């Protein structure tokens, strides 16, 4: 399953489309909120219960990325993309069976557990390869690929809504929608498996920087540094703040304006999810490319500081102005996406490219934690407020202020990041010899 080594003259710009085919597919996870209302109606679930497949999927994303990161580095991106294809598509097929027989636990097992493994392996599958192809612009390179994960819902949200409208919102209609998703994504992800290549040398840009320039740190040593754990906190706080809105996006905008003269329809709520996906996608390429110019630490200051300001505006005045609510939510989701796309380049700056894929996989356990915390905070508080007789925007006010506090914690953690001490470095020749041996094996 080793990918072919790129022949002489191979354009490195052919590699990002391979990554995009995988990330656009697994990015469907961000459209899960479209399935929440029909699942709750068809199977009699609460908001917290209907969020469980998504939450477990994000947990498994982080865990599979952490434990599979070293395997991805060792076996190459083609192996990883194939594993992602099989798991992600199988997860949908199991979910289709669960919906058809009205067994909710099968949906949780399929979409959450099996599909979540596909999410994690697929997410990290191209990262190390892209950074090695683009050592001169790592933020832009990872942003191009990872924007696909953010943009997946831009396709999946209206597509899923249309299928539910065509097939019906009952259990059999949901099953058909899951089945079509599983088969379609298998075909699309196969394009990435066939197209991906690895560079022949450490200097794919000719006279430009090499993949092994600068300090190199192994994955084993990286997790022993305070820099790794500071970044873990930064990512966890940024993701918790963004994913809480994203997972509940459709019902949230409906609740915020339910008691106003301009309520939001179901189709408009699905359109809002698609808009958030577009902001998520644009932030991944836009903000990560900006980080190549102003630095990773500075861009995270923007994500965390300005993000807290946006949450404050929604909490204080979001229900008084629909444009204000939408603009603030779009900015928050652009920061959320930008944080994901920038963190591989941040890791590369601190730890080098030697085992950056494995380090990135371990860092994504922060995403697993946030995938539980964000939806749990928003859904649990909303359920308790509703039980207390509250409605509208008051269901979410407390959650929004909690998110502001979490972003403040992340801001402090980012300020504590410093260069890695030389005692953790791997000698550059050793790293280079390891990479040469891997390329020869793949040839």
C-alpha positions as CSV (number, residue, x, y, z in Angstrom):
1,X,0.0,0.0,0.0
2,X,3.0,2.3,-0.1
3,X,2.4,5.3,-2.4
4,X,4.4,5.7,-5.6
5,X,7.4,8.0,-5.2
6,X,6.9,11.1,-7.5
7,X,8.8,10.8,-10.8
8,X,11.1,13.6,-11.8
9,X,9.2,16.7,-12.9
10,X,6.1,15.8,-10.9
11,X,4.2,18.9,-9.8
12,X,3.7,19.2,-6.1
13,X,0.4,20.9,-6.8
14,X,-1.2,17.6,-7.7
15,X,-0.9,16.4,-4.1
16,X,-3.4,18.8,-2.5
17,X,-6.3,17.5,-4.6
18,X,-5.5,14.0,-3.4
19,X,-5.8,15.3,0.2
20,X,-8.9,17.3,-0.6
21,X,-10.8,14.2,-1.9
22,X,-10.4,12.6,1.5
23,X,-11.0,15.7,3.6
24,X,-14.0,16.8,1.7
25,X,-15.5,13.4,2.3
26,X,-14.8,13.0,6.0
27,X,-15.8,16.7,6.5
28,X,-19.4,15.5,6.3
29,X,-19.2,15.1,10.1
30,X,-19.8,18.9,10.3
31,X,-23.2,18.4,8.8
32,X,-24.4,16.0,11.5
33,X,-26.8,18.7,13.0
34,X,-29.0,18.2,9.9
35,X,-29.7,14.7,11.0
36,X,-30.4,15.6,14.6
37,X,-34.1,16.7,14.3
38,X,-35.2,13.7,12.2
39,X,-33.4,11.3,14.4
40,X,-35.0,12.8,17.5
41,X,-38.4,12.6,15.9
42,X,-38.1,9.1,14.4
43,X,-36.4,7.4,17.4
44,X,-37.6,9.6,20.3
45,X,-34.2,10.9,21.3
46,X,-33.2,14.0,23.3
47,X,-30.9,16.6,22.0
48,X,-28.1,15.2,24.1
49,X,-28.7,11.6,22.8
50,X,-28.8,12.7,19.2
51,X,-25.4,14.3,19.6
52,X,-23.8,11.1,20.8
53,X,-22.8,9.7,17.4
54,X,-21.1,12.9,16.5
55,X,-19.4,13.2,19.9
56,X,-18.1,9.6,19.8
57,X,-17.0,10.2,16.2
58,X,-14.8,13.1,17.4
59,X,-13.5,11.1,20.3
60,X,-12.5,8.3,18.0
61,X,-11.0,10.8,15.6
62,X,-8.6,11.9,18.2
63,X,-7.8,8.5,19.6
64,X,-7.3,6.8,16.2
65,X,-5.1,9.8,15.1
66,X,-3.1,9.5,18.3
67,X,-2.6,5.7,18.2
68,X,-2.4,5.5,14.4
69,X,-0.1,8.4,13.8
70,X,3.1,6.4,13.9
71,X,1.5,3.8,11.6
72,X,0.6,6.6,9.1
73,X,4.3,7.8,9.2
74,X,5.6,4.3,8.7
75,X,3.2,3.0,6.0
76,X,2.6,6.2,4.1
77,X,-0.4,8.3,3.0
78,X,-1.9,5.7,0.6
79,X,-2.3,3.1,3.3
80,X,-3.8,5.7,5.6
81,X,-6.3,6.9,3.0
82,X,-7.4,3.3,2.2
83,X,-8.0,2.6,5.9
84,X,-10.0,5.9,6.2
85,X,-12.1,5.0,3.1
86,X,-13.0,1.5,4.5
87,X,-13.9,2.7,8.0
88,X,-15.7,5.9,7.1
89,X,-17.9,4.2,4.4
90,X,-18.5,1.2,6.6
91,X,-19.6,3.5,9.4
92,X,-22.4,4.9,7.2
93,X,-23.5,1.5,6.0
94,X,-23.8,0.3,9.7
95,X,-25.7,3.5,10.5
96,X,-28.1,2.8,7.6
97,X,-28.8,-0.6,9.0
98,X,-29.3,0.8,12.4
99,X,-31.8,3.4,11.2
100,X,-33.6,0.8,9.0
101,X,-34.2,-1.5,12.0
102,X,-34.6,1.4,14.5
103,X,-31.6,0.4,16.6
104,X,-30.0,3.5,17.8
105,X,-27.0,1.7,19.2
106,X,-26.0,0.6,15.7
107,X,-26.0,4.2,14.5
108,X,-23.7,5.1,17.5
109,X,-21.4,2.1,16.7
110,X,-21.4,2.8,13.0
111,X,-21.1,6.5,12.6
112,X,-19.4,7.2,16.0
113,X,-17.0,4.3,16.5
114,X,-16.2,2.8,13.1
115,X,-16.7,6.0,11.1
116,X,-14.8,7.9,13.8
117,X,-11.7,5.7,13.2
118,X,-12.0,6.7,9.5
119,X,-12.2,10.3,10.5
120,X,-9.0,10.2,12.5
121,X,-6.8,8.2,10.1
122,X,-8.2,10.2,7.1
123,X,-7.6,13.5,8.8
124,X,-3.9,13.0,9.4
125,X,-3.2,10.9,6.3
126,X,-1.9,13.7,4.1
127,X,-0.5,16.2,6.7
128,X,3.1,14.9,6.9
129,X,3.3,14.5,3.1
130,X,2.0,18.0,2.4
131,X,4.5,19.6,4.8
132,X,7.4,17.7,3.1
133,X,6.1,18.8,-0.3
134,X,5.7,22.5,0.8
135,X,8.5,23.2,3.4
136,X,8.5,26.8,2.2
137,X,4.7,27.4,2.9
138,X,3.5,24.8,5.4
139,X,0.6,26.9,6.6
140,X,-0.8,27.3,3.2
141,X,-0.2,23.6,2.2
142,X,-2.0,22.2,5.2
143,X,-4.7,24.9,4.9
144,X,-5.5,23.8,1.4
145,X,-6.1,20.2,2.5
146,X,-7.7,20.8,5.8
147,X,-10.1,23.3,4.4
148,X,-11.7,20.3,2.8
149,X,-12.6,19.0,6.2
150,X,-14.2,22.3,7.0
151,X,-15.9,22.6,3.7
152,X,-17.3,19.0,3.6
153,X,-20.5,20.2,5.2
154,X,-20.9,22.9,2.5
155,X,-21.7,19.9,0.2
156,X,-23.1,17.5,2.7
157,X,-25.5,19.8,4.5
158,X,-27.8,20.8,1.6
159,X,-27.3,17.3,0.0
160,X,-28.4,15.6,3.2
161,X,-31.4,17.9,3.7
162,X,-32.5,17.2,0.1
163,X,-32.2,13.5,0.6
164,X,-34.2,13.6,3.8
165,X,-36.8,15.7,1.9
166,X,-36.9,13.1,-0.9
167,X,-36.7,9.9,1.1
168,X,-38.6,11.2,4.1
169,X,-37.6,12.0,7.7
170,X,-38.7,8.7,9.1
171,X,-36.3,5.8,10.0
172,X,-36.4,4.3,6.5
173,X,-35.7,7.7,4.9
174,X,-32.7,8.3,7.2
175,X,-31.4,4.8,6.4
176,X,-31.5,5.6,2.7
177,X,-29.7,8.8,3.2
178,X,-26.9,7.1,5.2
179,X,-26.6,4.4,2.5
180,X,-26.2,6.9,-0.3
181,X,-23.6,8.8,1.7
182,X,-21.5,5.6,2.4
183,X,-21.4,4.5,-1.2
184,X,-20.8,8.0,-2.7
185,X,-17.9,8.9,-0.3
186,X,-16.2,5.5,-1.0
187,X,-15.9,6.4,-4.7
188,X,-14.8,10.0,-4.1
189,X,-12.1,9.0,-1.5
190,X,-10.7,6.4,-3.9
191,X,-9.5,9.3,-6.1
192,X,-7.1,10.4,-3.3
193,X,-5.8,6.9,-2.8
194,X,-4.9,6.7,-6.5
195,X,-3.4,10.2,-6.9
196,X,-1.2,10.7,-3.8
197,X,2.6,10.7,-4.2
198,X,5.5,11.3,-1.8
199,X,8.5,13.5,-2.7
200,X,11.8,11.9,-4.0
201,X,14.0,14.3,-2.1
202,X,13.9,16.6,1.0
203,X,14.1,19.7,-1.3
204,X,11.1,19.4,-3.6
205,X,11.4,23.1,-4.4
206,X,14.9,22.9,-5.7
207,X,16.9,25.6,-4.1
208,X,14.3,26.3,-1.4
209,X,14.2,25.1,2.2
210,X,14.5,21.4,2.9
211,X,12.1,19.3,4.8
212,X,14.7,18.7,7.5
213,X,16.0,22.2,8.0
214,X,15.8,23.4,11.6
215,X,15.3,21.4,14.9
216,X,13.9,17.9,14.6
217,X,12.0,16.2,17.5
218,X,10.6,12.7,17.7
219,X,7.0,12.1,18.6
220,X,8.2,10.3,21.8
221,X,10.2,13.3,22.9
222,X,7.6,15.9,21.8
223,X,5.0,14.7,24.3
224,X,7.5,15.2,27.1
225,X,7.8,18.9,26.3
226,X,5.7,21.8,27.8
227,X,5.3,23.2,24.3
228,X,3.3,20.2,23.3
229,X,0.9,20.5,26.2
230,X,0.5,24.2,25.8
231,X,-0.5,23.6,22.2
232,X,-2.8,20.8,23.5
233,X,-4.7,23.3,25.7
234,X,-4.8,25.9,22.9
235,X,-6.3,23.5,20.5
236,X,-8.7,22.0,23.0
237,X,-10.1,25.4,24.1
238,X,-10.4,26.7,20.5
239,X,-12.2,23.6,19.4
240,X,-14.5,23.4,22.4
241,X,-15.6,26.9,21.7
242,X,-16.3,26.4,18.0
243,X,-17.7,22.8,18.0
244,X,-20.4,23.7,20.6
245,X,-22.0,26.0,18.1
246,X,-21.3,23.9,15.1
247,X,-22.9,20.7,16.4
248,X,-26.0,22.6,17.5
249,X,-26.1,25.1,14.7
250,X,-29.4,24.4,13.0
251,X,-31.5,24.2,16.3
252,X,-29.6,27.1,17.8
253,X,-30.4,29.7,15.2
254,X,-34.0,28.4,15.2
255,X,-34.3,28.9,19.0
256,X,-32.5,32.3,19.0
257,X,-35.2,33.8,16.7
258,X,-38.2,31.6,17.6
259,X,-39.9,34.4,19.5
260,X,-39.1,37.2,17.1
261,X,-41.0,38.5,14.0
262,X,-38.5,36.8,11.7
263,X,-38.3,33.1,12.8
264,X,-35.9,30.8,11.0
265,X,-37.3,27.9,8.9
266,X,-35.9,24.4,8.7
267,X,-34.5,25.0,5.3
268,X,-33.0,28.4,6.3
269,X,-31.4,26.7,9.3
270,X,-29.8,24.1,7.0
271,X,-28.5,27.0,4.9
272,X,-27.0,28.5,8.0
273,X,-25.1,25.3,8.6
274,X,-23.8,25.5,5.0
275,X,-22.7,29.1,5.6
276,X,-20.8,28.1,8.7
277,X,-19.1,25.3,6.7
278,X,-18.1,27.9,4.1
279,X,-16.6,30.1,6.9
280,X,-14.9,27.1,8.4
281,X,-13.4,26.2,5.0
282,X,-12.4,29.8,4.1
283,X,-10.7,30.2,7.6
284,X,-8.6,27.1,7.1
285,X,-7.0,28.4,3.9
286,X,-7.1,32.1,4.6
287,X,-5.9,32.3,8.2
288,X,-3.4,29.4,7.9
289,X,-1.8,31.2,4.8
290,X,-1.7,34.4,6.9
291,X,0.2,32.5,9.6
292,X,3.0,32.0,7.1
293,X,3.3,35.8,7.0
294,X,2.7,36.9,10.6
295,X,3.7,33.8,12.6
296,X,1.7,31.0,14.3
297,X,1.7,32.6,17.7
298,X,0.3,35.8,16.5
299,X,-2.5,34.2,14.5
300,X,-3.6,32.2,17.5
301,X,-3.8,35.4,19.5
302,X,-6.3,36.5,16.9
303,X,-8.3,33.2,17.0
304,X,-8.6,33.2,20.8
305,X,-8.8,37.0,21.6
306,X,-11.2,38.0,18.8
307,X,-13.1,34.8,19.2
308,X,-13.9,35.7,22.8
309,X,-15.2,39.1,21.6
310,X,-17.5,37.5,19.0
311,X,-19.0,35.2,21.7
312,X,-19.6,38.2,23.9
313,X,-21.5,40.0,21.2
314,X,-23.7,37.0,20.5
315,X,-24.4,36.5,24.3
316,X,-25.3,40.2,24.8
317,X,-27.0,41.2,21.6
318,X,-27.3,38.1,19.3
319,X,-31.1,37.8,19.5
320,X,-31.7,41.4,18.6
321,X,-30.1,41.3,15.2
322,X,-30.0,38.3,12.9
323,X,-27.1,39.8,10.8
324,X,-25.1,40.3,13.9
325,X,-25.7,36.7,15.1
326,X,-24.8,35.3,11.7
327,X,-21.6,37.5,11.2
328,X,-20.3,36.7,14.7
329,X,-20.9,32.9,14.2
330,X,-19.2,33.0,10.8
331,X,-16.1,34.7,12.3
332,X,-16.0,32.2,15.2
333,X,-16.2,29.3,12.7
334,X,-13.4,30.8,10.6
335,X,-11.2,31.0,13.6
336,X,-12.2,27.4,14.5
337,X,-11.2,26.2,11.1
338,X,-8.1,28.3,11.0
339,X,-6.9,26.8,14.3
340,X,-7.1,23.3,12.9
341,X,-5.3,24.2,9.7
342,X,-2.5,26.2,11.4
343,X,-1.6,23.8,14.1
344,X,0.3,21.3,11.9
345,X,2.5,24.3,10.7
346,X,2.9,25.4,14.4
347,X,4.0,21.8,15.2
348,X,6.5,21.9,12.3
349,X,8.0,25.2,13.5
350,X,8.5,23.7,17.0
351,X,9.3,20.1,16.4
352,X,10.3,19.9,12.7
353,X,9.0,17.5,10.0
354,X,10.8,14.3,11.3
355,X,7.6,12.8,12.8
356,X,5.2,15.7,12.6
357,X,2.4,13.4,11.4
358,X,2.6,11.3,14.5
359,X,2.9,14.4,16.8
360,X,-0.1,15.9,15.1
361,X,-2.0,12.7,15.7
362,X,-1.2,12.8,19.4
363,X,-2.2,16.4,19.6
364,X,-5.6,15.6,18.2
365,X,-6.6,14.0,21.5
366,X,-7.4,17.6,22.4
367,X,-10.0,17.4,19.7
368,X,-11.5,14.3,21.2
369,X,-11.8,16.0,24.6
370,X,-13.3,19.1,22.9
371,X,-15.7,16.9,20.9
372,X,-17.2,15.8,24.2
373,X,-17.0,19.1,26.1
374,X,-18.4,21.5,23.5
375,X,-21.6,19.7,22.6
376,X,-22.1,18.5,26.2
377,X,-21.9,22.0,27.6
378,X,-24.3,23.5,25.0
379,X,-26.8,20.6,24.9
380,X,-26.8,19.9,28.6
381,X,-27.3,23.5,29.6
382,X,-29.9,24.0,26.9
383,X,-31.8,20.9,28.1
384,X,-31.7,22.1,31.7
385,X,-32.8,25.7,30.8
386,X,-35.7,24.3,28.8
387,X,-36.7,22.1,31.7
388,X,-36.7,25.2,33.8
389,X,-39.2,26.8,31.5
390,X,-36.9,29.1,29.5
391,X,-36.8,29.4,25.8
392,X,-35.2,31.4,22.9
393,X,-31.7,32.8,23.3
394,X,-31.8,32.3,27.1
395,X,-31.2,28.6,26.4
396,X,-27.6,29.4,25.4
397,X,-26.5,32.5,27.3
398,X,-24.7,30.6,30.0
399,X,-22.9,28.3,27.5
400,X,-21.7,31.4,25.6
401,X,-20.1,32.9,28.6
402,X,-18.4,29.6,29.5
403,X,-16.9,29.6,26.0
404,X,-15.5,33.0,26.6
405,X,-13.7,31.7,29.7
406,X,-12.3,28.7,27.8
407,X,-10.9,30.9,25.0
408,X,-9.2,33.1,27.7
409,X,-7.5,29.9,29.1
410,X,-6.3,29.1,25.6
411,X,-5.0,32.6,25.1
412,X,-2.8,32.3,28.2
413,X,-1.5,28.8,27.1
414,X,-0.5,30.2,23.7
415,X,1.5,33.0,25.4
416,X,3.5,30.3,27.3
417,X,4.8,28.6,24.1
418,X,8.6,28.9,23.7
419,X,11.2,27.2,21.4
420,X,11.9,23.6,22.3
421,X,15.0,23.0,24.4
422,X,17.9,21.4,22.3
423,X,18.0,18.4,24.6
424,X,14.9,17.1,23.0
425,X,16.3,17.4,19.4
426,X,17.1,14.5,17.2
427,X,20.3,14.9,15.2
428,X,19.4,16.1,11.7
429,X,21.5,13.4,9.9
430,X,19.6,10.7,11.8
431,X,16.3,12.1,10.8
432,X,17.4,12.4,7.2
433,X,18.7,8.8,7.1
434,X,15.3,7.6,8.4
435,X,13.4,9.5,5.7
436,X,15.8,8.1,3.0
437,X,15.2,4.6,4.2
438,X,11.4,5.0,4.1
439,X,11.6,6.4,0.5
440,X,13.8,3.5,-0.7
441,X,11.4,1.0,0.9
442,X,8.4,2.7,-0.8
443,X,10.2,2.6,-4.2
